[in-house]
Amino acid sequence: MPIFEYRCNKCGHKTEFLEKSGGKNKHVCEKCGSSNMQKLFSGFSVGQSNQGIDSCPTGTCPTGTCGLS
Ligand SMILES: [Zn+2]
């Protein structure tokens, strides 16, 4: 499940929210209670679950952990 980082436009507090599909979530700042939250696209936490990559760039490493990426 994707985690998105939001920043409060009122106090600047950053919070991470789990976002379900549908995108109708309403997030509220846990510090000041403002619902004026802006989604940040930091890039991390998206696509980080690919731990089982089994493709070695050289094609010779059986585990894909040769580090030649
Ligand atoms: Zn706030």
N, CA, C, O and the ligand as a Tripos MOL2 file, in Angstrom:
@<TRIPOS>MOLECULE
protein
  277   275    70     0     0
PROTEIN
NO_CHARGES

@<TRIPOS>ATOM
      1 N           0.8550   -1.2000    0.0000 N.3       1 MET1
      2 CA          0.0000    0.0000    0.0000 C.3       1 MET1
      3 C           0.8850    1.2420    0.0000 C.2       1 MET1
      4 O           1.8190    1.3500    0.7950 O.2       1 MET1
      5 N           0.5950    2.1400   -0.8630 N.am      2 PRO2
      6 CA          1.4890    3.3110   -0.9760 C.3       2 PRO2
      7 C           1.3770    4.2480    0.2070 C.2       2 PRO2
      8 O           0.3000    4.4550    0.7670 O.2       2 PRO2
      9 N           2.5050    4.8030    0.5690 N.am      3 ILE3
     10 CA          2.5450    5.8040    1.6300 C.3       3 ILE3
     11 C           2.9130    7.1380    1.0020 C.2       3 ILE3
     12 O           3.8980    7.2430    0.2710 O.2       3 ILE3
     13 N           2.1270    8.1360    1.2890 N.am      4 PHE4
     14 CA          2.3960    9.4520    0.7390 C.3       4 PHE4
     15 C           2.7060   10.4250    1.8610 C.2       4 PHE4
     16 O           2.1600   10.3450    2.9620 O.2       4 PHE4
     17 N           3.5890   11.3340    1.5460 N.am      5 GLU5
     18 CA          3.9700   12.3280    2.5300 C.3       5 GLU5
     19 C           3.1910   13.6120    2.2510 C.2       5 GLU5
     20 O           3.1090   14.0930    1.1210 O.2       5 GLU5
     21 N           2.6410   14.1270    3.3040 N.am      6 TYR6
     22 CA          1.8860   15.3690    3.1820 C.3       6 TYR6
     23 C           2.5110   16.4330    4.0640 C.2       6 TYR6
     24 O           3.0550   16.1450    5.1300 O.2       6 TYR6
     25 N           2.4210   17.6480    3.6020 N.am      7 ARG7
     26 CA          2.8910   18.7600    4.4170 C.3       7 ARG7
     27 C           1.7310   19.7080    4.6670 C.2       7 ARG7
     28 O           0.9630   20.0460    3.7660 O.2       7 ARG7
     29 N           1.6360   20.1180    5.8990 N.am      8 CYS8
     30 CA          0.5810   21.0500    6.2750 C.3       8 CYS8
     31 C           0.9430   22.4490    5.7530 C.2       8 CYS8
     32 O           2.0360   22.9590    5.9970 O.2       8 CYS8
     33 N           0.0080   23.0380    5.0410 N.am      9 ASN9
     34 CA          0.2620   24.3780    4.5250 C.3       9 ASN9
     35 C           0.1430   25.4450    5.6010 C.2       9 ASN9
     36 O           0.5140   26.6010    5.3960 O.2       9 ASN9
     37 N          -0.3680   25.0460    6.7230 N.am     10 LYS10
     38 CA         -0.5810   26.0310    7.7870 C.3      10 LYS10
     39 C           0.6180   26.1200    8.7120 C.2      10 LYS10
     40 O           1.1250   27.2060    8.9960 O.2      10 LYS10
     41 N           1.0680   24.9460    9.1820 N.am     11 CYS11
     42 CA          2.1630   24.9740   10.1540 C.3      11 CYS11
     43 C           3.4320   24.3230    9.6120 C.2      11 CYS11
     44 O           4.4900   24.4040   10.2360 O.2      11 CYS11
     45 N           3.3260   23.6840    8.4600 N.am     12 GLY12
     46 CA          4.5160   23.1060    7.8470 C.3      12 GLY12
     47 C           4.8670   21.7290    8.3620 C.2      12 GLY12
     48 O           5.9080   21.1830    7.9970 O.2      12 GLY12
     49 N           4.0350   21.1600    9.1910 N.am     13 HIS13
     50 CA          4.3050   19.8340    9.7350 C.3      13 HIS13
     51 C           4.1440   18.7780    8.6530 C.2      13 HIS13
     52 O           3.1980   18.8130    7.8650 O.2      13 HIS13
     53 N           5.0740   17.8460    8.6250 N.am     14 LYS14
     54 CA          5.0170   16.7860    7.6130 C.3      14 LYS14
     55 C           4.5390   15.4890    8.2430 C.2      14 LYS14
     56 O           4.9690   15.1200    9.3360 O.2      14 LYS14
     57 N           3.6640   14.8170    7.5570 N.am     15 THR15
     58 CA          3.1130   13.5640    8.0480 C.3      15 THR15
     59 C           3.0080   12.5950    6.8780 C.2      15 THR15
     60 O           2.7980   12.9860    5.7300 O.2      15 THR15
     61 N           3.1590   11.3230    7.2090 N.am     16 GLU16
     62 CA          2.9660   10.3000    6.1850 C.3      16 GLU16
     63 C           1.6190    9.6340    6.3810 C.2      16 GLU16
     64 O           1.2240    9.3070    7.5000 O.2      16 GLU16
     65 N           0.9240    9.4390    5.2750 N.am     17 PHE17
     66 CA         -0.3710    8.7960    5.3390 C.3      17 PHE17
     67 C          -0.3870    7.5970    4.4150 C.2      17 PHE17
     68 O           0.1570    7.6180    3.3110 O.2      17 PHE17
     69 N          -1.0170    6.5760    4.8950 N.am     18 LEU18
     70 CA         -1.3340    5.4680    4.0060 C.3      18 LEU18
     71 C          -2.4990    5.8890    3.1340 C.2      18 LEU18
     72 O          -3.5020    6.4060    3.6280 O.2      18 LEU18
     73 N          -2.3680    5.6730    1.8660 N.am     19 GLU19
     74 CA         -3.4180    6.1090    0.9620 C.3      19 GLU19
     75 C          -4.0460    4.9070    0.2770 C.2      19 GLU19
     76 O          -3.3840    4.1580   -0.4410 O.2      19 GLU19
     77 N          -5.3150    4.7480    0.5140 N.am     20 LYS20
     78 CA         -6.0100    3.6610   -0.1600 C.3      20 LYS20
     79 C          -6.4000    4.0880   -1.5650 C.2      20 LYS20
     80 O          -6.4850    5.2750   -1.8800 O.2      20 LYS20
     81 N          -6.6290    3.1060   -2.3760 N.am     21 SER21
     82 CA         -7.0380    3.4130   -3.7390 C.3      21 SER21
     83 C          -8.3920    4.1050   -3.7230 C.2      21 SER21
     84 O          -9.2530    3.8040   -2.8960 O.2      21 SER21
     85 N          -8.5600    5.0130   -4.6300 N.am     22 GLY22
     86 CA         -9.7830    5.8010   -4.6380 C.3      22 GLY22
     87 C          -9.4800    7.2780   -4.4610 C.2      22 GLY22
     88 O         -10.1340    8.1360   -5.0530 O.2      22 GLY22
     89 N          -8.4860    7.5610   -3.6440 N.am     23 GLY23
     90 CA         -7.9920    8.9210   -3.5140 C.3      23 GLY23
     91 C          -8.9850    9.8860   -2.8970 C.2      23 GLY23
     92 O          -8.9160   11.0890   -3.1460 O.2      23 GLY23
     93 N          -9.9060    9.3750   -2.0980 N.am     24 LYS24
     94 CA        -10.8790   10.2820   -1.4910 C.3      24 LYS24
     95 C         -10.5570   10.5250   -0.0310 C.2      24 LYS24
     96 O         -11.4090   10.9600    0.7440 O.2      24 LYS24
     97 N          -9.3350   10.2450    0.3290 N.am     25 ASN25
     98 CA         -8.9520   10.4350    1.7140 C.3      25 ASN25
     99 C          -8.8670   11.9240    2.0460 C.2      25 ASN25
    100 O          -8.4530   12.7420    1.2240 O.2      25 ASN25
    101 N          -9.2560   12.2370    3.2300 N.am     26 LYS26
    102 CA         -9.0890   13.6060    3.7040 C.3      26 LYS26
    103 C          -8.1280   13.5630    4.8760 C.2      26 LYS26
    104 O          -8.4070   12.9540    5.9090 O.2      26 LYS26
    105 N          -7.0100   14.2070    4.7010 N.am     27 HIS27
    106 CA         -5.9830   14.1520    5.7250 C.3      27 HIS27
    107 C          -5.9910   15.4300    6.5400 C.2      27 HIS27
    108 O          -6.1860   16.5290    6.0210 O.2      27 HIS27
    109 N          -5.7770   15.2510    7.8050 N.am     28 VAL28
    110 CA         -5.7860   16.3860    8.7270 C.3      28 VAL28
    111 C          -4.4550   16.4250    9.4490 C.2      28 VAL28
    112 O          -3.9520   15.3950    9.8980 O.2      28 VAL28
    113 N          -3.8990   17.5860    9.5580 N.am     29 CYS29
    114 CA         -2.6380   17.7570   10.2590 C.3      29 CYS29
    115 C          -2.7900   17.3340   11.7090 C.2      29 CYS29
    116 O          -3.7170   17.7510   12.4040 O.2      29 CYS29
    117 N          -1.8630   16.4990   12.1480 N.am     30 GLU30
    118 CA         -1.9680   16.0040   13.5190 C.3      30 GLU30
    119 C          -1.4990   17.0420   14.5260 C.2      30 GLU30
    120 O          -1.7090   16.8900   15.7290 O.2      30 GLU30
    121 N          -0.8740   18.0780   14.0370 N.am     31 LYS31
    122 CA         -0.3740   19.1010   14.9590 C.3      31 LYS31
    123 C          -1.3690   20.2370   15.1600 C.2      31 LYS31
    124 O          -1.6940   20.6030   16.2900 O.2      31 LYS31
    125 N          -1.8430   20.7870   14.0550 N.am     32 CYS32
    126 CA         -2.6980   21.9610   14.1920 C.3      32 CYS32
    127 C          -4.1350   21.6770   13.7850 C.2      32 CYS32
    128 O          -5.0110   22.5230   13.9670 O.2      32 CYS32
    129 N          -4.3850   20.4890   13.2350 N.am     33 GLY33
    130 CA         -5.7500   20.1170   12.9010 C.3      33 GLY33
    131 C          -6.2380   20.6810   11.5860 C.2      33 GLY33
    132 O          -7.4030   20.5000   11.2320 O.2      33 GLY33
    133 N          -5.3730   21.3600   10.8560 N.am     34 SER34
    134 CA         -5.7910   21.9220    9.5840 C.3      34 SER34
    135 C          -5.9210   20.8290    8.5360 C.2      34 SER34
    136 O          -5.1320   19.8850    8.5190 O.2      34 SER34
    137 N          -6.8950   20.9510    7.6780 N.am     35 SER35
    138 CA         -7.0580   19.9920    6.5940 C.3      35 SER35
    139 C          -6.4160   20.5020    5.3130 C.2      35 SER35
    140 O          -6.6110   19.9350    4.2380 O.2      35 SER35
    141 N          -5.6640   21.5560    5.4360 N.am     36 ASN36
    142 CA         -5.0010   22.1410    4.2780 C.3      36 ASN36
    143 C          -3.6540   21.4580    4.0740 C.2      36 ASN36
    144 O          -2.5990   22.0350    4.3390 O.2      36 ASN36
    145 N          -3.7140   20.2190    3.5970 N.am     37 MET37
    146 CA         -2.5210   19.4130    3.4400 C.3      37 MET37
    147 C          -2.1370   19.3260    1.9680 C.2      37 MET37
    148 O          -2.9850   19.2030    1.0840 O.2      37 MET37
    149 N          -0.8510   19.3920    1.7440 N.am     38 GLN38
    150 CA         -0.3540   19.3120    0.3810 C.3      38 GLN38
    151 C           0.4510   18.0400    0.2130 C.2      38 GLN38
    152 O           1.3390   17.7410    1.0110 O.2      38 GLN38
    153 N           0.1360   17.3080   -0.8170 N.am     39 LYS39
    154 CA          0.8400   16.0490   -1.0590 C.3      39 LYS39
    155 C           2.2330   16.3170   -1.6190 C.2      39 LYS39
    156 O           2.4110   17.1210   -2.5340 O.2      39 LYS39
    157 N           3.2040   15.6290   -1.0520 N.am     40 LEU40
    158 CA          4.5770   15.7650   -1.5290 C.3      40 LEU40
    159 C           4.9470   14.5340   -2.3370 C.2      40 LEU40
    160 O           4.6090   13.4090   -1.9700 O.2      40 LEU40
    161 N           5.6240   14.7570   -3.4090 N.am     41 PHE41
    162 CA          6.0850   13.6440   -4.2240 C.3      41 PHE41
    163 C           7.5800   13.4790   -4.0340 C.2      41 PHE41
    164 O           8.3860   13.9620   -4.8300 O.2      41 PHE41
    165 N           7.9260   12.7940   -2.9780 N.am     42 SER42
    166 CA          9.3430   12.6470   -2.6710 C.3      42 SER42
    167 C           9.9530   11.4930   -3.4470 C.2      42 SER42
    168 O          11.1690   11.4240   -3.6260 O.2      42 SER42
    169 N           9.1070   10.5970   -3.9010 N.am     43 GLY43
    170 CA          9.6310    9.5030   -4.7000 C.3      43 GLY43
    171 C           9.9380    8.2610   -3.8980 C.2      43 GLY43
    172 O           9.7450    7.1450   -4.3810 O.2      43 GLY43
    173 N          10.4040    8.4360   -2.7040 N.am     44 PHE44
    174 CA         10.7020    7.2510   -1.9230 C.3      44 PHE44
    175 C           9.4140    6.6620   -1.3770 C.2      44 PHE44
    176 O           8.3860    7.3360   -1.3130 O.2      44 PHE44
    177 N           9.4800    5.4160   -0.9890 N.am     45 SER45
    178 CA          8.3400    4.6400   -0.5190 C.3      45 SER45
    179 C           7.4160    4.2650   -1.6680 C.2      45 SER45
    180 O           6.3860    3.6250   -1.4570 O.2      45 SER45
    181 N           7.7790    4.6570   -2.8740 N.am     46 VAL46
    182 CA          7.0210    4.2000   -4.0360 C.3      46 VAL46
    183 C           7.9210    3.2720   -4.8310 C.2      46 VAL46
    184 O           8.9890    3.6820   -5.2870 O.2      46 VAL46
    185 N           7.5160    2.0680   -4.9950 N.am     47 GLY47
    186 CA          8.3130    1.1100   -5.7460 C.3      47 GLY47
    187 C           9.5040    0.5950   -4.9800 C.2      47 GLY47
    188 O          10.4790    0.1390   -5.5760 O.2      47 GLY47
    189 N           9.4380    0.6610   -3.6900 N.am     48 GLN48
    190 CA         10.5520    0.1660   -2.9030 C.3      48 GLN48
    191 C          10.3510   -1.2710   -2.4610 C.2      48 GLN48
    192 O          11.1800   -1.8300   -1.7430 O.2      48 GLN48
    193 N           9.2720   -1.8550   -2.8810 N.am     49 SER49
    194 CA          8.9850   -3.2060   -2.4430 C.3      49 SER49
    195 C           9.5640   -4.2350   -3.4030 C.2      49 SER49
    196 O           9.2510   -5.4220   -3.3110 O.2      49 SER49
    197 N          10.4010   -3.7850   -4.3150 N.am     50 ASN50
    198 CA         10.9740   -4.7120   -5.2900 C.3      50 ASN50
    199 C          12.2400   -5.3480   -4.7380 C.2      50 ASN50
    200 O          13.3260   -5.1650   -5.2880 O.2      50 ASN50
    201 N          12.0990   -6.0750   -3.6780 N.am     51 GLN51
    202 CA         13.2850   -6.6760   -3.0940 C.3      51 GLN51
    203 C          13.6530   -7.9610   -3.8090 C.2      51 GLN51
    204 O          14.7850   -8.4320   -3.7020 O.2      51 GLN51
    205 N          12.7310   -8.5150   -4.5150 N.am     52 GLY52
    206 CA         12.9850   -9.7940   -5.1580 C.3      52 GLY52
    207 C          13.3930   -9.6560   -6.6070 C.2      52 GLY52
    208 O          12.9950  -10.4590   -7.4510 O.2      52 GLY52
    209 N          14.1820   -8.6470   -6.8950 N.am     53 ILE53
    210 CA         14.6260   -8.4720   -8.2800 C.3      53 ILE53
    211 C          15.5640   -9.6110   -8.6590 C.2      53 ILE53
    212 O          16.5930   -9.8160   -8.0160 O.2      53 ILE53
    213 N          15.2170  -10.3280   -9.6740 N.am     54 ASP54
    214 CA         16.0170  -11.4920  -10.0380 C.3      54 ASP54
    215 C          16.6730  -11.3110  -11.3970 C.2      54 ASP54
    216 O          16.9930  -12.2890  -12.0730 O.2      54 ASP54
    217 N          16.8720  -10.0720  -11.7910 N.am     55 SER55
    218 CA         17.5080   -9.8570  -13.0790 C.3      55 SER55
    219 C          18.8730   -9.2130  -12.8800 C.2      55 SER55
    220 O          18.9770   -8.0420  -12.5150 O.2      55 SER55
    221 N          19.8900   -9.9790  -13.1200 N.am     56 CYS56
    222 CA         21.2400   -9.4550  -13.0410 C.3      56 CYS56
    223 C          21.5720   -8.7430  -14.3500 C.2      56 CYS56
    224 O          21.2710   -9.2730  -15.4200 O.2      56 CYS56
    225 N          22.1810   -7.5630  -14.2980 N.am     57 PRO57
    226 CA         22.5020   -6.8360  -15.5280 C.3      57 PRO57
    227 C          23.4620   -7.5970  -16.4320 C.2      57 PRO57
    228 O          23.4590   -7.3960  -17.6460 O.2      57 PRO57
    229 N          24.2630   -8.4470  -15.8660 N.am     58 THR58
    230 CA         25.1840   -9.2050  -16.7040 C.3      58 THR58
    231 C          24.5850  -10.5340  -17.1380 C.2      58 THR58
    232 O          25.0450  -11.1600  -18.0930 O.2      58 THR58
    233 N          23.5610  -10.9470  -16.4270 N.am     59 GLY59
    234 CA         22.9160  -12.1900  -16.7930 C.3      59 GLY59
    235 C          23.6590  -13.4130  -16.3090 C.2      59 GLY59
    236 O          23.2780  -14.5390  -16.6300 O.2      59 GLY59
    237 N          24.7150  -13.2090  -15.5400 N.am     60 THR60
    238 CA         25.4970  -14.3480  -15.0960 C.3      60 THR60
    239 C          25.3810  -14.5890  -13.6050 C.2      60 THR60
    240 O          25.8120  -15.6260  -13.1010 O.2      60 THR60
    241 N          24.8090  -13.6510  -12.9120 N.am     61 CYS61
    242 CA         24.7070  -13.7930  -11.4700 C.3      61 CYS61
    243 C          23.3870  -14.4740  -11.1370 C.2      61 CYS61
    244 O          22.3260  -13.9620  -11.4950 O.2      61 CYS61
    245 N          23.4300  -15.5890  -10.4770 N.am     62 PRO62
    246 CA         22.2080  -16.3310  -10.2150 C.3      62 PRO62
    247 C          21.2660  -15.6410   -9.2340 C.2      62 PRO62
    248 O          20.0580  -15.8720   -9.2740 O.2      62 PRO62
    249 N          21.7950  -14.8100   -8.3690 N.am     63 THR63
    250 CA         20.9510  -14.1950   -7.3650 C.3      63 THR63
    251 C          20.6080  -12.7450   -7.7160 C.2      63 THR63
    252 O          19.7190  -12.1580   -7.0980 O.2      63 THR63
    253 N          21.2940  -12.1660   -8.6890 N.am     64 GLY64
    254 CA         21.0470  -10.7820   -9.0490 C.3      64 GLY64
    255 C          21.6410   -9.8110   -8.0660 C.2      64 GLY64
    256 O          21.2710   -8.6360   -8.0630 O.2      64 GLY64
    257 N          22.5500  -10.2650   -7.2330 N.am     65 THR65
    258 CA         23.1260   -9.4010   -6.2150 C.3      65 THR65
    259 C          24.5910   -9.1120   -6.4970 C.2      65 THR65
    260 O          25.3720   -8.8870   -5.5730 O.2      65 THR65
    261 N          24.9590   -9.1170   -7.7510 N.am     66 CYS66
    262 CA         26.3610   -8.8910   -8.0760 C.3      66 CYS66
    263 C          26.7320   -7.4060   -7.9470 C.2      66 CYS66
    264 O          27.9170   -7.0720   -7.9360 O.2      66 CYS66
    265 N          25.7460   -6.5190   -7.8510 N.am     67 GLY67
    266 CA         26.0250   -5.1250   -7.6330 C.3      67 GLY67
    267 C          26.5370   -4.3750   -8.8460 C.2      67 GLY67
    268 O          27.1160   -3.2970   -8.7080 O.2      67 GLY67
    269 N          26.3350   -4.9210  -10.0190 N.am     68 LEU68
    270 CA         26.8390   -4.2740  -11.2280 C.3      68 LEU68
    271 C          25.7600   -3.4320  -11.9010 C.2      68 LEU68
    272 O          25.8190   -3.2010  -13.1090 O.2      68 LEU68
    273 N          24.8000   -2.9830  -11.1490 N.am     69 SER69
    274 CA         23.7060   -2.2500  -11.7640 C.3      69 SER69
    275 C          24.1470   -0.8680  -12.1880 C.2      69 SER69
    276 O          23.3480   -0.1030  -12.7280 O.2      69 SER69
    277 ZN         -0.5140   21.8360   10.6650 Zn       70 ZN70
@<TRIPOS>BOND
     1     1     2 1
     2     2     3 1
     3     3     4 2
     4     3     5 am
     5     5     6 1
     6     6     7 1
     7     7     8 2
     8     7     9 am
     9     9    10 1
    10    10    11 1
    11    11    12 2
    12    11    13 am
    13    13    14 1
    14    14    15 1
    15    15    16 2
    16    15    17 am
    17    17    18 1
    18    18    19 1
    19    19    20 2
    20    19    21 am
    21    21    22 1
    22    22    23 1
    23    23    24 2
    24    23    25 am
    25    25    26 1
    26    26    27 1
    27    27    28 2
    28    27    29 am
    29    29    30 1
    30    30    31 1
    31    31    32 2
    32    31    33 am
    33    33    34 1
    34    34    35 1
    35    35    36 2
    36    35    37 am
    37    37    38 1
    38    38    39 1
    39    39    40 2
    40    39    41 am
    41    41    42 1
    42    42    43 1
    43    43    44 2
    44    43    45 am
    45    45    46 1
    46    46    47 1
    47    47    48 2
    48    47    49 am
    49    49    50 1
    50    50    51 1
    51    51    52 2
    52    51    53 am
    53    53    54 1
    54    54    55 1
    55    55    56 2
    56    55    57 am
    57    57    58 1
    58    58    59 1
    59    59    60 2
    60    59    61 am
    61    61    62 1
    62    62    63 1
    63    63    64 2
    64    63    65 am
    65    65    66 1
    66    66    67 1
    67    67    68 2
    68    67    69 am
    69    69    70 1
    70    70    71 1
    71    71    72 2
    72    71    73 am
    73    73    74 1
    74    74    75 1
    75    75    76 2
    76    75    77 am
    77    77    78 1
    78    78    79 1
    79    79    80 2
    80    79    81 am
    81    81    82 1
    82    82    83 1
    83    83    84 2
    84    83    85 am
    85    85    86 1
    86    86    87 1
    87    87    88 2
    88    87    89 am
    89    89    90 1
    90    90    91 1
    91    91    92 2
    92    91    93 am
    93    93    94 1
    94    94    95 1
    95    95    96 2
    96    95    97 am
    97    97    98 1
    98    98    99 1
    99    99   100 2
   100    99   101 am
   101   101   102 1
   102   102   103 1
   103   103   104 2
   104   103   105 am
   105   105   106 1
   106   106   107 1
   107   107   108 2
   108   107   109 am
   109   109   110 1
   110   110   111 1
   111   111   112 2
   112   111   113 am
   113   113   114 1
   114   114   115 1
   115   115   116 2
   116   115   117 am
   117   117   118 1
   118   118   119 1
   119   119   120 2
   120   119   121 am
   121   121   122 1
   122   122   123 1
   123   123   124 2
   124   123   125 am
   125   125   126 1
   126   126   127 1
   127   127   128 2
   128   127   129 am
   129   129   130 1
   130   130   131 1
   131   131   132 2
   132   131   133 am
   133   133   134 1
   134   134   135 1
   135   135   136 2
   136   135   137 am
   137   137   138 1
   138   138   139 1
   139   139   140 2
   140   139   141 am
   141   141   142 1
   142   142   143 1
   143   143   144 2
   144   143   145 am
   145   145   146 1
   146   146   147 1
   147   147   148 2
   148   147   149 am
   149   149   150 1
   150   150   151 1
   151   151   152 2
   152   151   153 am
   153   153   154 1
   154   154   155 1
   155   155   156 2
   156   155   157 am
   157   157   158 1
   158   158   159 1
   159   159   160 2
   160   159   161 am
   161   161   162 1
   162   162   163 1
   163   163   164 2
   164   163   165 am
   165   165   166 1
   166   166   167 1
   167   167   168 2
   168   167   169 am
   169   169   170 1
   170   170   171 1
   171   171   172 2
   172   171   173 am
   173   173   174 1
   174   174   175 1
   175   175   176 2
   176   175   177 am
   177   177   178 1
   178   178   179 1
   179   179   180 2
   180   179   181 am
   181   181   182 1
   182   182   183 1
   183   183   184 2
   184   183   185 am
   185   185   186 1
   186   186   187 1
   187   187   188 2
   188   187   189 am
   189   189   190 1
   190   190   191 1
   191   191   192 2
   192   191   193 am
   193   193   194 1
   194   194   195 1
   195   195   196 2
   196   195   197 am
   197   197   198 1
   198   198   199 1
   199   199   200 2
   200   199   201 am
   201   201   202 1
   202   202   203 1
   203   203   204 2
   204   203   205 am
   205   205   206 1
   206   206   207 1
   207   207   208 2
   208   207   209 am
   209   209   210 1
   210   210   211 1
   211   211   212 2
   212   211   213 am
   213   213   214 1
   214   214   215 1
   215   215   216 2
   216   215   217 am
   217   217   218 1
   218   218   219 1
   219   219   220 2
   220   219   221 am
   221   221   222 1
   222   222   223 1
   223   223   224 2
   224   223   225 am
   225   225   226 1
   226   226   227 1
   227   227   228 2
   228   227   229 am
   229   229   230 1
   230   230   231 1
   231   231   232 2
   232   231   233 am
   233   233   234 1
   234   234   235 1
   235   235   236 2
   236   235   237 am
   237   237   238 1
   238   238   239 1
   239   239   240 2
   240   239   241 am
   241   241   242 1
   242   242   243 1
   243   243   244 2
   244   243   245 am
   245   245   246 1
   246   246   247 1
   247   247   248 2
   248   247   249 am
   249   249   250 1
   250   250   251 1
   251   251   252 2
   252   251   253 am
   253   253   254 1
   254   254   255 1
   255   255   256 2
   256   255   257 am
   257   257   258 1
   258   258   259 1
   259   259   260 2
   260   259   261 am
   261   261   262 1
   262   262   263 1
   263   263   264 2
   264   263   265 am
   265   265   266 1
   266   266   267 1
   267   267   268 2
   268   267   269 am
   269   269   270 1
   270   270   271 1
   271   271   272 2
   272   271   273 am
   273   273   274 1
   274   274   275 1
   275   275   276 2
@<TRIPOS>SUBSTRUCTURE
     1 MET1         2 RESIDUE 1 A MET
     2 PRO2         6 RESIDUE 1 A PRO
     3 ILE3        10 RESIDUE 1 A ILE
     4 PHE4        14 RESIDUE 1 A PHE
     5 GLU5        18 RESIDUE 1 A GLU
     6 TYR6        22 RESIDUE 1 A TYR
     7 ARG7        26 RESIDUE 1 A ARG
     8 CYS8        30 RESIDUE 1 A CYS
     9 ASN9        34 RESIDUE 1 A ASN
    10 LYS10       38 RESIDUE 1 A LYS
    11 CYS11       42 RESIDUE 1 A CYS
    12 GLY12       46 RESIDUE 1 A GLY
    13 HIS13       50 RESIDUE 1 A HIS
    14 LYS14       54 RESIDUE 1 A LYS
    15 THR15       58 RESIDUE 1 A THR
    16 GLU16       62 RESIDUE 1 A GLU
    17 PHE17       66 RESIDUE 1 A PHE
    18 LEU18       70 RESIDUE 1 A LEU
    19 GLU19       74 RESIDUE 1 A GLU
    20 LYS20       78 RESIDUE 1 A LYS
    21 SER21       82 RESIDUE 1 A SER
    22 GLY22       86 RESIDUE 1 A GLY
    23 GLY23       90 RESIDUE 1 A GLY
    24 LYS24       94 RESIDUE 1 A LYS
    25 ASN25       98 RESIDUE 1 A ASN
    26 LYS26      102 RESIDUE 1 A LYS
    27 HIS27      106 RESIDUE 1 A HIS
    28 VAL28      110 RESIDUE 1 A VAL
    29 CYS29      114 RESIDUE 1 A CYS
    30 GLU30      118 RESIDUE 1 A GLU
    31 LYS31      122 RESIDUE 1 A LYS
    32 CYS32      126 RESIDUE 1 A CYS
    33 GLY33      130 RESIDUE 1 A GLY
    34 SER34      134 RESIDUE 1 A SER
    35 SER35      138 RESIDUE 1 A SER
    36 ASN36      142 RESIDUE 1 A ASN
    37 MET37      146 RESIDUE 1 A MET
    38 GLN38      150 RESIDUE 1 A GLN
    39 LYS39      154 RESIDUE 1 A LYS
    40 LEU40      158 RESIDUE 1 A LEU
    41 PHE41      162 RESIDUE 1 A PHE
    42 SER42      166 RESIDUE 1 A SER
    43 GLY43      170 RESIDUE 1 A GLY
    44 PHE44      174 RESIDUE 1 A PHE
    45 SER45      178 RESIDUE 1 A SER
    46 VAL46      182 RESIDUE 1 A VAL
    47 GLY47      186 RESIDUE 1 A GLY
    48 GLN48      190 RESIDUE 1 A GLN
    49 SER49      194 RESIDUE 1 A SER
    50 ASN50      198 RESIDUE 1 A ASN
    51 GLN51      202 RESIDUE 1 A GLN
    52 GLY52      206 RESIDUE 1 A GLY
    53 ILE53      210 RESIDUE 1 A ILE
    54 ASP54      214 RESIDUE 1 A ASP
    55 SER55      218 RESIDUE 1 A SER
    56 CYS56      222 RESIDUE 1 A CYS
    57 PRO57      226 RESIDUE 1 A PRO
    58 THR58      230 RESIDUE 1 A THR
    59 GLY59      234 RESIDUE 1 A GLY
    60 THR60      238 RESIDUE 1 A THR
    61 CYS61      242 RESIDUE 1 A CYS
    62 PRO62      246 RESIDUE 1 A PRO
    63 THR63      250 RESIDUE 1 A THR
    64 GLY64      254 RESIDUE 1 A GLY
    65 THR65      258 RESIDUE 1 A THR
    66 CYS66      262 RESIDUE 1 A CYS
    67 GLY67      266 RESIDUE 1 A GLY
    68 LEU68      270 RESIDUE 1 A LEU
    69 SER69      274 RESIDUE 1 A SER
    70 ZN70       277 GROUP 0 **** ****
